[in-house]
Amino acid sequence: MTHDPAANQADQPASDDAAEAVVPYIPYILPLAGAVMMFLLAFIAVSMA
């Protein structure tokens, strides 16, 4: 039995990636971001007119 941490690395589960944590929220974030973007662009267009 060794005390080498590299030898026990295969037993550890894969660490969570930040991108993988965001993926379930994409169907909610993208339309919300699009709505905010359209509101801001419409507000800029009306204020310039």
N, C-alpha and C positions, 0 to 999 in steps of 0.2 A: 504494500500500500504506500503510495507516494503522497507527499503534501504539495505537489506541484499544482498550482491553480489552473494551468493550461490543460492538464490532464482531465480535470473535472468540468471543463467548459462545455463538453458535449451534453452533459447532464442538465445544464441550465436551459430553461426555455428562452426563446428569442425575445429580445427586449422590444418593447412597443416603440414604434416609430411615430413621430409627430404627425407625419402626413397620413398614416393609417388611422390615427385617432380622429382626424377631421373628416374623412371620407363619408361617414354616415350622415353628416350634417350638410353636405353639399346640396342635396335637393331643396333645402330650406334657405341656404345662404345665397345661392346664385340668383333666384328670383327676387329675393329681398334686396340684394345689391343692385340688380337691374332696375327695380322700382325706384330705389333711391337715386340712381344715376339719371333716370328719365325725369324725375321730379326736379333735380338740380339743373338739368339742361333746359327744361321748360321754364324754370324760374329765371335763368339767365336770359333766355330768349325774350320773355315778357318784360324783364327789367330793361333790356336794351331797346325795346321797341318804343 
